[in-house]
Structure formats: structure tokens, C-alpha cells
Amino acid sequence: MTELPSSAKVVVVGGGIVGCSTAYHLGKLGVETLLIERDRLTSGSTWHAAGLVGQLRTSANITQLLGESVRIYKELEAETGLATGWKMNGGLRLACNKDRWTEVKRQATTARSFGLEMQLLTPKEAQDLWPLMSVDDVVGAAFLPTDGQANPSDITQALAKGARMAGVTIREQVSVEGVEIESGRVVAVVTNHGRVACEKLVICAGLWSRELGRMAGVNIPLTAVKHQYIVTEQIEGVTRGLPTLRDPDRLTYYKEEVGGLVMGGYEPNPLPWETPGGPPKDFSFSLLDEDWDHFSPIMELALGRVPALETAGVKQLINGPESFTPDGNFILGAAPETKGVYVGCGFNAFGIASGGGAGMALAEWVAKGEAPYDLWPVDIRRFGLNHRDETWVKTRTLEAYAKHYTMAWPSEEHDSGRPLRRSPLYDRLKAAGAVFGEKLGWERPNWFAGEGEDAHDRYSYGRPNWWGAVKREHEACRERAALFDQSSFAKFLMVGRDAEKALSWIAAADVAKPVGALTYTQMLNARGGVECDLTVGRLAEDRFYIVTGTGFATRDFDWISKNIPEDCDAHLVDVTASRAVLSLFGPRARDVLSAISPDDLSNAAFPFGTVREISVAGAPTLALRVTYVGELGWELHVPTEFAATVYEALTEAGRPHGLALAGYRAIETLRLEKGYRAWGAEIGPDHTPRMAGLGWAVKLKSETPFLGRAALVEQAGEPLPRLLAGFTVDDPDVILLGRETILRDGKRVGWLASGGFGHTIGRPIGYGYVRDPGGVDAQFVMSGDYQLDVAGALVPASVSLKPFVDPQATRPKL
């Protein structure tokens, strides 16, 4: 019988590359760790993975994480004495049409922004690196020299040996039969070889993670999808140093293996692996039946690129299930439902590329209670209520899989699983021309098509078809009035005798204000980084109303609830569904609202930064005097059953004043002009309020202690490593999307976190951090001569630390 310790500080479940990497790094950190594997190491998805290791992603930090994988793989053989099969042979990516070439050039700019030197090549230069391919249809290519490939099983065994060397206990043939939870926290794992008490559980079980999550009360939204590739016999001309190759227009990828090729792809009609009760527990070192009928379209596309495949012998068609997720990003971090449970899974067939870095990040998260840096794109808290339904998750995941190699258009929306969550006004808005986007399952108007306009998104790397409509909505908000349905806002109540005390500790701004006060605040981590960015309204001595962004519903609820001091009588309640939100903004907003409300809405009676209960068309309405667009207005939080009545009254009262319906894309252009920060773009856990130009919102002058204060005080006398600045470009035809490289006096100093167009000023706008090892201040930022690298073209840019519209912020206070 396999002997297990009776307890371990951390139990890692899963002996694939991610589990072994996590255990390896936990061992390095000196954490007592037990890794258990239901069969043998690598017996799940790892052993049949293709093994390509690419680094570039759309997030700087995820790119950094994948770069960490490369660093680990380079050093692992020398450390453990076990071969890993790692080769830094570089990676090629082809472009076969004008739009794809624009995408690749922008990817090259992104790479340079993130410190990777991606080279742009002619078709002939690409063919010189990969002589077997035909390049008749190739427009251009990109080459990343530091990409490579590895042997998945060998790397995993090396990580396992390194883990053992660091004191980690590894046991195979141990399956989990249950997870014990007490008071919302994991306390033990029950296995077929006995019970192991633990403080923390790390689920790295690949295809089986969802079922293990259920045992621990945690939702892990992933789907098993069949993924196929061929392994050929030796092919003349295939050398050991041949780069990996990705040919997205033909949906295929290639790597060298023992003188032959591995070739696989991402078909537009993927097949889920559906088995009753989830993947079988005895599915180990196993494959699914070859499906040549399904693979043949991929094979035909590949033959057009690599003619030698037509006569090459095929050793095997590998058909292995892989775990994929609804957004194509893997899942990492502390589960919000159960304390002490962490997750690392759903790697979308790039687990080998991610494994080293993901294990490092997850181990630090487990050991220290927080991620080493902002990992929001892969954070498990990005999921919401819609991700609890397996059918919805499967439907969306198959769409994401099918888009793996399709064009990554700016502002592209998913189509599957819609509509799911709808505001009470959905049908009315749709009839008025609304073109909806989706976030966390919510249907949200992105823009409104006018008469004769196509009410569908037509994506482009130039100006998309909604550009003119958004301009109309933007101008209506600046000049008259606009009405936005923001019912999808996440809304919480903090209630209890100690609600003020709890929020005063969690919030960086002063929320200990009289009833009726509305406070914009950040919530910080111990390093002073911004974890939440939201609005708090005081409704009573023991009740606060908290409003945050749609996509942050799970994350912010988790952060706030977990940081309520244990000695406080304070409780957080999610009340999102109880109220619809109609946001009315613009110079004529008061005129519109006064026509249907008997309350005094004058600036003296209802000043900026306050919240009051008023009557709107007979509906009891919680009105927040606030703005995210830089104009006079209110967020009207209306009980759901009154939403239609209030909407109809507002639109009717607004007719004489030129009221327009407007969507989220107009909100984005308006907020960029005003310099309002967006969490997940310009601000996040790696940026302090000072770096983001938000120091004014922090209560450092008071003596009130709050989470993150000590770090801010310590940093107060130090130079800033970076400072957020706004940039504009004189040429209105330049398209700024974010991730464009910022050059100051010809030197790379950062990249844009966001980009768009300011319709009031008639110019493109972007925001990004200006960095310098010697420290950055306002004088440093404003004294430079700036350019932006936009898809390889250097464009002169102007810099500003003030908003581009109404820099003195007088308009919202009228």
C-alpha cells in the first residue's frame, strides 16, 4: 500500500507539467508539499502534448510568465541531470493576406513593447529559415528567436526530480475521493490511501480539474476537446534546428521531431470529448480513436504549405483530449468559493509553454497569499454566474477553440451562448438599434445603429463600421444628453454594526463620511497596488452601497469579503440583480431628469459626489451624482420592476433636449478624453495610486490605518519607477489600440495600456506608463520628445498629464 503522510501544509493534485512545476517551485520556497497523482506522472494530457513553446501574448505579464518558462527549461537539465528536450530554435509566424500582415506587424510591436525582439521577414527570408515550405501566398512573416520546443514528458520528469531534491513528497497511484471543508476552508484531502490534513489544496488535474473543483465547492469552467496532430517519418530537409512554424491562415502549426514533423491545427468545427460523469478516471497514457475524416481538411491546408507531407510517411495521428476554457486563457489562482483552494489548469494546448512560469506564479500565490504580479487575464475570479452552466461553458469554449488561429480583431465579440443575462430593457434597446456586446454573460449595448445602418459589428484594423455611430453618441453626450443602460454593473451592500470600520480598512479613500456621501476609491494590496477601483455610497450608519464594473463582480466581491477584519460585524451581500441602472449624462441631463422627478436636482441640493433616494416617474430611485464620461449626470439605480417605466419616461422627456441612446463604446471614447482610469487597463495590482496619478484619492493625510498604507508611506520618499501619461497623435487616421510602444527621445520607455479616439478633440488617444530605471516624475515625462510605434511605423505623439477635455474638471460639477 502506498504510504502517505498524515498531513502536509500543501497538497498538489496532478502529476502533469503544471502540477510538477508548482510542486517544484513550492519546494524551492521551502513549503512542505505533497504531490499526488491518480496514475503515473505525465499520464494525463502532458504525455501527448505537441511541445511548442511560444512566449508572446497580448498581456505583458503573461508574456513575462511564458518567458519564465523558457528560463526554467534552459536551466533545468543542468540542475537535475535529466534531459528536457529543450531547443531554442525560434518560432516563425506567417501572414498570407493584408489584414493578417497588419495583425502580425502589430504583434511585432507588442513583442518589442514587452522586451522581445520579434523580427519581421519577407517571404523569401522566412523560406530561408524554413526551406520545406511554399511561400507563394505569403505576404510576410515574423520570427521570435527565443521561442522553442521541448519534450513534455522529459521536462515534467525533470521538474519532478527537482521537486524531490527540494524536499517535496510525490506519490503516484493516489486518487482523490473527497475534500473536507470546515467553515468555508479546506482542511483535508481524502484519498484511496487515506486522509491527508492540509492547509491548502492546489488543483492541477487537467481534464479532471472540474470534478475535483466540485468536491471542494469550487467552479472550474473548462471543457475537454479533441485535439489532433500527426507525427511523420523522417523527411529530407528537416533539420534539428528547424524553427517551430505557425500558419494561422491555414490553421496549422509545425515542429521538428526526430527528423520528421509534427503537424496539427485548430479546426473551425472542434469536437468536445463528452463522457458521462466527466473524463474516466482510468484514462491514462491513452488516446482517442484516430479521426481522419475530421482531420483531413487540416491536412489539405497543410499540404498547400508543405508539399513534402504528400509523400511523407505518417507514424501516427495523435487524437488526445485537452482542457480548453471559454476565453482561451488558462485558469490560475485562489478560488473565490473556498479558502485555501488554488487552481492551475485549462491550458488550451499550450500547457508546455506555460508550465514553468505558471507553476512559479501559482507556487508564490500559494506560499504568500497573492500573485507575484498582476495575472488578471488568467485569474479564476474573471469568471461569473454564466460560467457555472456546463452547457454554456462547452458552447463558448468550442467557439474560442475555433477562433484559436482566426484573425484577432480589435473589439471582437463572441457570438455563442447569447443572449443569456439581459437587462429588463433588452428588447426595447434592441428595437432602437442596439448592437450588443457581452461581458460575464450580460448583454450590453455597445452602440446604436441609425436608420439605414447595418446593426452588426464589421471588424477592421482600420475604422470599423460603428465608428460614425459612436461619434454621434459621443457628441450627444458632450453637447446635449445621452442615456446608457448600465444594468450589468456589479452592486454590493456592506451591512452591519462595523460596516464603516471594515470599509475604512479596505478602502484607500475616506469612506467614513455622512450618510449621502459618495466616494470614489481604490482598494489596495499590501504592496500598495490597486486591487479594486469602485464607488461607495453611504446609505445609513450601518449600510454602504458599492458599485463596480461588470467584469469584476467575482473578483471585487472576493477581495472585499476576504479582507473584512475578523473582529468586525460587517457582511457583504451581492444585490446586482435587484436594480437596473440607467445612466443619464450630458449638459442637458438636469433638464431631462427634472421633467420627470419632483425632487430638487439643483447643484446646491444635489451636489456632485452624493447619493440620494429620489422619485423618477413614480419609481423610488437611488440616484448617484457621479460621472465616468466627464459630464453632468446621474447613475439612476432603479428597482428592476420599475426599469421599463423609467426608461420610457426618460426617453420621452429627453426628446426636446436631443437625448440620444448610447453604448459602451461611446463610454470608452468619452472616458479616454477625460483621463478616467480603467481597472485592468491603466490600473491594477502592479500600479500604486501615485504611479497612476490617483494619489489625490488616498487618505494618507489622515491617521486612519488602511490596507496598503504602510507600503505607500514607505514608497513616498522614493522615485516613481513609472508614471501614467496620456498621448495624442495629430494624424486622425492613426489607429491606437493599446500595446503600441512608447519611445521617449528615441528610447523605448513603455507601451500603451489602452487606445482609442477622442471625438471631441478629433485625435487618437492612448494612455501608458513612462518608465525609467532612474525614476520618473512629471518633469521627466513632460520634457521628452515622444513617438509611438504603431505596427512598425514611428508616429510623432504629444504627451499630457492632464485630461484632454475639461482639464480643470468643472463640467461635471455644474
N, C-alpha and C positions, 0 to 999 in steps of 0.2 A: 504494500500500500504506500502511496506517495505521502511523505511526511510534510505537513505544513506547520509553520509557526502558529501559535495560538493568537498572535496579534502582530500587527505591523502598522507603522504610522500611516503608510500609503499603500494601497493595493491597486496595481495597474492590471486591467483585464485586457488581454490581447497581445499575442506574440508576433504581430506583423512589424513592419518597419517603424510605424508611428509609436506603437507601444514600447518597442525595444529602445527607440530613440528617447522617449520620455523617461523610461527607467534609467537609461544610461546617464542622462543629464541630472535626474534626481540623485543618482549615486554620486555624481560629481559634486553636487551641492551638499552632500553629507546627510541626505534624508533616508531614514530607514524605509526600504521599499521592498515589496514582494510583487513580482510579476507572475501572473498565472495565465496559462494558455490552454484552451479546451482540448487541443490535439498536440501538434508539434509547431515549433516556431516556423513562421512563414507559410503555414498550411492554408491560410485564407486567400485573400486577393494578392498578397505580396508576391508569391512564388511565380504567378503568371503575368505579372506586370511587365510592360514593354521596357521601362527603364530609361526613358528620355528625361533629361534634367535641364529644363529651361528656367530662366530666372525672372524675366520681365513680366510684371503685372501692372494694372492701372493704378495701384496704390504703392507709394514709396516704401511703406513699412512692410507690405507683403513681399515686395521685390527684395528688400533687405533680408527678410526671413528666408527666402529662397537662396539668396546669396550666402547665408549662413550654412545652408545645406551643402553648398559647394565647398565651403571652407572645411567643414567637418569631414566630408568624403575624401578630400585631398590628404588629410592628416591621419585618417582612421587606420589605414594599413600599418603605418609606422608605429602607431600606438599599440595596436593589438596583435600584430603579426599575421593577421588574416587578410587575404586579398579581397578587394571590394569590386574589382572590375571598373573602377572609376577611370574615365578618359575625358580630359578637357579638349575635345575635338571641335568645339564650336557648334553653333546652330545657325542654319540658314532658314529664311522665311521668304517665300515667293509672292509676287504680286502680278496678276495677269489681266488687270483692267485698270482704268484710270482711278476709279473710286478706291480700289484696293491699294493702289500705289499711294494715294493720299493717306489712307489708313496706316500703311507701313511707314511712310515718312513721319507721320505724327508719332508712331510708336518709337521711331528712332530718336525723335526729340524727347519723348518721355524717358527713354533709356538714358540719354545724356543728362536730363534733369536729375535722375536718380543715381548718377555716377557710373553708369555702364556705357562703354563706348561701342555703340552699335554702328556698324559701317553700312552705308548704302552702296549697292553694287549695280553695275549694268548686267543685262542678261549674260553676256559673254564672261564677265568676271565671276558670276555665280556658277556658270558651267565649268569654269576652270577649277573651282573648288569641288564641284560635283559632276564629273565628266559623263556619268551614265545618263544624265537627264537630257531630254529635248527641251529647248527653250524658245521654240518658235512663237509661242503665245505669251512669253514672259515680258512684262514691262520693266520690271526691276526687282531687286531683292535686298534683304537686309541680313547682315551677318553679325552674330554676337560671339566673339572668340572665346568667352569664358563659360559658355554653355557646354554641356557634355552628355555623357550617358554612363550608366552603371549597371552592375548585376544586382538586381533587387535582393535575391536570397543571400548573396555573399555580404552585401552591406548590412543586412539585418543580423546575420550571424556575428559579424564584427562588432556591431553595436551591442549585441547581447553579451559578447565576451568582455567588451569594455565595461558594461554594466556590472558583470560579476566581479571584475577587477576592482570596481569601486564599491563593492560590498552589497550589491543587490542580490536578493534571492530570486531565482527563476525556477518555476515548477511547471512542467508540461503535463498533459492529460488531466487537467483540473478544470472542471466546468462549474459555472455559477448556477446555483439553484434558487437563490433568493438574496435579497438585500434587506438588512434590518435598518429601520428608520425610527428614531425616537425624537420627539419634539421638533420634527422638521429637519433633523440632521442624521446623516449616515453614521452608524455605529459598528456595523459588521457586515461581512460578506459570508454567505453560507454556500459551501461548495460540496461536490460529491465526495470530498475527502475531509470534510469538517468545517467548522466555523472559524473565521479569522476576524477578530476585532480590529477595527481600523478607525482612524480619524478622517481619512479621505479616500475616496474611490475615484479612479480615473478610468473612464470607459474608452478604450481604443480598439474596439472589436469589429471594425469594418462593417460588413453586411449585417452582423448580428447586434450592432450597437442599439438599434431602435428597440429591440426586445429587452435588452439589458437596461436601457433607459426606463422602460415601463416598470421594471422591477424596482427601480429606485425612485419612481414617481416623476420621471423627467421625460419630456417630449424631445425626441431627436428626429427631425424630419429629413429622412433620406429614403432613397428607392434603389433597389438592385436592378441594374440594367445590363443586358448582354453586350459585351464589347469584344469584337473580333479583330484578329490580325494574323497575317501569315508569316511563317519563317521559311526562307528559301534555302536551297542548297547553295554551295559556293557559286559566285558569279564573277566572271573575269572582269577585272577593273575595279572591284570593290576592295578597297584597301582599309587597313585597320584605322587609319586616321581620318576616314571619311566623316564629314560633319553630319550631325542629325539634320533632317530636312523636313520642313513643314510646308505643305502646299495647300493652303486653305481654300483656294478657289476650286480645287479638285478634292477637297475634304479629306486629304490624306497626310500621313506622316511616315517617315522612314528613318531607320538607323542600321548601322553595320552590325552584324553578328556572325563571328567565325567565318569571315569571308563571304557571307551571304547578306541578305537584307531581311529586316523586319519591316513589314508594311501594314499599316492599319488605317482606320479612318472613323469619322463620325457621320454616320448616315442620317439623312433627313427624316427617316421613319424608324427610330430606335424601338427596340423590343424590351419591355421590362421582363425580369425574371420573377414570375409570380408562382409562389408555392404556398399552400395552406399553412397558416401559422408562422410564416416567415421562413428564412433560409434554413434548410435542415441542419441539425447540429452535427451530423456526421459527414457533412460536405467538406472534406479535407483533401488537399492536393488533388482536387477533382476539377474537371472541366465539363462544360455542356456539350451536347452534340454539335458537330460542325453544321453550319447552315450556309451552304454555298449559294443557295438561291438568294438569301438576304445579302450576302457579301459580294455577289457578282457585280452590282453597279459600282461599288467602290473599286473593285478590281479593274473594271473597264476604264474608270477615270485614271487609275494608276498606270495602266498600260500606255496611255497617251503621254505620260510624263517620263516613264522609264521603260522604253521598248524592250530592254533585256529581260523584263519579267515574263514576256510572252514565251520564252524558251527555257526559263529557269525552272529547275525542279523545286517543288514545294514539299518541304518536310512535313509541315503541319499547319492546319488552320486552327488557331487557338480561339476558343469561344469561352471566355471567362466572365462571370458576373463581377461587376464593380459597383461600389456605392456612389451614387450621384445625388446632388441636392437641388432644391428648386431654383437657386440662383447661380449655380455653377461654382460657388465658392465653398471651401471646406468649412468644417464646424469645429470651433475651438473654444475652450474657456470654462468658467464656472457656471454650472446650471442654475437658473434662477429659482427653480421649484424646490430644490432640496440642498441644504447646506452641506458642504463637503464633497459634493459630486462634481467632477470635472469631465470634460468630453474632448476627444480628439479623433474625428472620423469624417466620413463623407468627402473623400479627397478627389472625386471626379476624375479618376485615372491619372492624376499627377501626384500621387502619394509619394513616389520615389523622389521627385523633385522637391517636394515639400517636407519630407520626413525628418531630415536632420534639423532644419530650422524650426519646424512645428514642434518637435519634441523638446527642443531647447526652450522655446517660448512657453509651452504648456508646463514644463517642469518648474520654471520660475514662477508661473502663475500659481501652481500648487504649493510650492515651498514658501512663497512670500505673500500670497493672497491677492496679487494683482499682476497683470501682464507686464512684461518688461518695457513695452511701448504700445502705442495705440494700435490695436488689431481689430478695430470695428468691422472691417469688411468680412471677417470670418467669425466674429463673436457670436456665440449661440444666442445671445439676447437680441439679435436682429430679427428673430422670428416672433410671430404673434399667434392670435387665435386661429387664423386661417391655416396655420401650419400643423394644427392638431388633427386634421382630417386626412387620412391616408390616401383617399381617392384624389383629393385636391393636390396633395403633395406629389403623387405619382404623375398626374396630368401636367403640372407645371415643370416637374423635373424632366420629363420627356421632351418638353419644348426647349428647356435650357440645354439639354444634351444635343438636340438637333441644331441648335444655334452655335455649337462649340466653334465651328470654323466659318460660320456665315459672317457677313460684314457686321462689325460692332458700331452701329450708327449712333451718333450723338442723340441723347434724349429718347432712345428706343424703349418702347414699352413691350411687355409680354402680353400675349393675347389669350392664353389658356386659362381655364378656371374662372372665367369672368362672365357676368358680374357675380360677386359674392356678397361683399358688405356694401350696403347702399345707404346713403342719407335719405331721409324722408322726401327730399326734393329731387331725387334722381330722375324720375320720369319727366318732371316739369323742365328740368335743366336740359335733358336730352332733347325734348321738343323745341327748346330755344336754341338748339345748335351746339350744345356742349360736346366737345371731343374729350373723352375721359382718359386719364391715366390711372394707374393702380399702385397703391402702396399699402402693404400689410393687409391685402385683400380688399381695402376700401377703394371704391370708385370715386375719383376726384376730378372735377373739370380742369383740364389743362388749358383749354382755350375754347372760344365760341366761334363757329363758322357763321359768316354772314350770308345773306341771300346770294345764291349762285355759287357759293364756295363749297368745295369738297370737304365734307365733315369727317375727314380721316387724316391721320398723320402720313405725310410723304417725307421720308427721311433723306437727309443730304449732309454732305460735309460743307456745303455752301449754305445759303439761306434756305431754310425749309419752307414748306408751303404755309405754315402757320405764322410766319414772320409778320406779315401785314396785319393779321388779326390781333396778334399780341401787341403790336404798335397801337392799334385803335384802343384796346383795353387800357394800355399803359397811359395813353394821353387822356382818356376819360377820367382815370383816377387822379392824374395830376391837375387837370383843368376843371373837372365837374364832380362826378361821383361814380364809384364803381362798387358793385356788390359781389362778394366772394362767398361761396359755400365752403366753410372750413370745418364741417361737422366731424371730420375724421380726427381732429385734434384729440390727443390723449388728455383726459381730465381726471384728476385725483382729488380726494378730500383728505386732509390731515386733521384728525379729530382727537380730542382727549384733553384732560386737565393740563398736560405738559406739552401740548402741541407747539406752543411758541418756543419753549425751551429746546425741543427736539429740532425744529426747523432752524432756530438760531445757530445750532451747532453744525447743521448740514449745509446751510446756505452761506455763501460768501458775502452777500449784501445784507443790509439790516432789514429784517422782516418783522422785528418787534415794534411795529407801528400801530397806530389806532385802527379800529375797525373801519373798513372802507378804503384802506391804503392798498395800492397795487405796486408790487416790487418786481423789477427785472433783476434776475440774479443768476450767477453761476453757482455750481456745486463742485467742489474741488477734491482731488485726491490728496494723499499725504505729501506728494511732491509739488503741490500747488497747481497741477494740471486740471483742465476743465473737463469734468465728467458729465455735467448736465448744464443746460442753458435754457432757462424757462421763466415763467411768470408766476408769481404768488400773490393771491389776493386774500386779505383778511376779512372773513365774513362775520366772525364773532370772536369772543375772547378765546374760545376753545376750538375754533374751526377755521381752516385755511383752504382755499381753492387753488389748485396747482394746474397749470396748463402747459403742455409741452407738445413737441412735434409728433405727427402720426407715427413715423418710423421708429420713434424712441420709446414707445409705450412700454414695452417689456423691460428695456434697459433702465429707463429712469425710475420706474416703479421698483425694480430690483435694487438700484443704488440707494434710493431714499429709504426704503423699508429696512435694508440691511444696515443702515447707518444710524437708525434711531437708537439713541443710548438706552441701555438695558434698564436704567432706573427711571425711564420716562413713561408716563401714562399717555402714550400717543400711538395712533393707529392710522395706517394708510389704506384708503378704500378707492378702488377704481370705479369712477362714475361716468366713464366715457359715453356709454350708450344712453344715458339719461337726458342728454342735451344735444340738440343740433346747434351749430354755430354759423351765424350769418355775419360776415364782416363788412361793414359799410365804411368806405374811406373816400376822401376827396374834399375839396374846398366847399362843396355844397352838401356835405354829409349831414350837417346840423339842420339844414333846411328840410332835407328829406325826412329825417327822423322826427323832427318836431311836428311834422304834419300828421303823424300817427301816434304820438305819445303826449300825454298831458303833463309829463314831468318837465321840470326846468332843466334844460340841457345847456344853459349858458356856461361859459368858461368859469365864471365865478361860482356857480352852483355845482358844476360837474367838471372839475379841473383834470388836466392830464395826470395820469398815474393814480387814478382812483377807480373803485368798483362800487356799483350801486345796483339795487333792485329797482327797476323801473317797469312801467307798463308800456307795451308796444302792441298796438292793435288789439288790445284786450288780453295780451299774453303776459304773465309775470316773467320778466326777462332779467337775467343777470348781465348787466352791461359793463364791459371793461373798457375804460378810456386808455387806449394803447395803440401803437401803430408799428407795423413791420414794413410799411411802404413809404413812410415819411410824410403822410398827410393826416389832416384832421379826421377823426373817426372813432368808431367803436367796434369791438367784438361783441355781438349780441348772442349770449348763450341762452337758448330758448328750450324749455321742456319739449321733448320730441313731438308730443301730440299737438303743439301749437306751431310747429315749424312751417307748415304749408300756409297757415293763416298769416303769419308774419311775413313770409316771402311774398305773398300776393299783395299785401298792403304796402310793402316797401317798393316793389316794382311799380305799383300804380302811383304811389306818392312821388316816385322818382322821375316819372315821365317829364313833367315840366322842367326838371333840372338836368335833363340829359343823362340820367343814370344809365350805366352800362353793366351788363353781366360780364364778369371777368374770371380768369382762371389762374392756376398756379404758375404758369409760365410768365404771366404778367407780374405776379408777385416777385418772381426771381429778378426780372429786369428792374423793377422798382426798388427792390432792396439793394441791388448792386449799386445803383446810383446814390443811395443813401449810406452805403457802407455798413449796413447791418450785417452782423456776423451770422454764419450758419454753422451749427454744430455738425461735425462730420466733413466739413469743407475747410473753413478758415480756423475753426477752433476745435479742440479735442483734448484728450488726456496728456498729450505731449506739450501743450502750449499753456502757459500761465496767462492770467488776465493782463499782466503788464506787456507781455510779448504781443498779445492780440489787441492792444490799445484799449483795454477794458478796465484798467486799474481804477478808474473813477467809480466803478460799480462795486468795489470791495470795501468792507467796513474796517480797514486797517487802522483808521484813526480812533476807533472806539477800543475799549478794553475787552470787548466780548470775544471769548475764545470761539474758534470755529475750525472745522476740518480743513487743513491746508494752510492755516495761518502761519504756523512755525516755519514752514518752507518759504512762504512769501517774505517773512521778516528776514530770514537768513539770506535770501537772494536780493534783498532790497539794495544792498551796497555793491552788488556785483554787476558787471556789464551784462547787458542782454545778449544772448547768443544769436537772436533773430528778432525781427520786428515786422509786423504785418503792415503792408502798404498797398495802396491802390494804384493801378496803372491804366492809362488810356492810350489809344492809338489813333492818330489823325485819319488814317485811311478807313472809311466806314465799311469797306468790303472785306477787311481782315476778319477772320472768324476766330475768336478766342473761346476755347472750350475748357481750359484747365490743363495743367501739366506742361504748358509751354515754359521753356527755360528762360529765366531772368538773367540777363547779363548787365553788370554794372562796370562801366569803363572797360568793357570787353572781357570781363572775368565772370564766370558762372557763379552766381550767388544764391540761387534758389529756383523755384518754379511756381507757377500759378496754381493756387488751390482751387480756384473757380474762375469761370469766364462767361461772358455774355455780352449783351448790347444795351446801352443806355439810350432809350428813345428820346428822352428829354434833351440830352446833350448831343445826340446824333453820332455817338462814337462807341467802339467796342470798349469794354471794361473788364479788368481782371484784378484779382487780389492774390497776393502771395507773400511769403516771408522772405525778407532780405537777410541773408546770413553772412557772418564773418567771424573767424576764429578769435579775432582781437576784440570783439564786442561791437554791438550795433546800437546807435541812438538816432534820434530824429535828424540831427545834423548829418550823420553819416548817410542816412537814407536819402535826404533831400539834396545832397551835394554831388551825387553821381550822375553820370550820363548813361541812360538805360536803353537797352534793346530787348526784344523778345524773340526767341527762336520759335517760329510758327511753321511747323512741317519743313524745317530746313532753311527757311528764309528768315533773315535777320531784319526785324521791323523796329524802327525807332519808336520809343514809348516815353510818355510823361508819367511822373510819379507824384503821388499825393498822400498825405497822412490825414486829410480831411475828406468828408463826403464830397462827391462831385455835384450834388444838388443840395441847396439849402445847408451850407456847411455850419451855420450857427443854430440849426435845429429850431427855428422859430415857427415854421408852418404847423407842426403837429400840436402846438400849444395855443392855437388861435381859439 
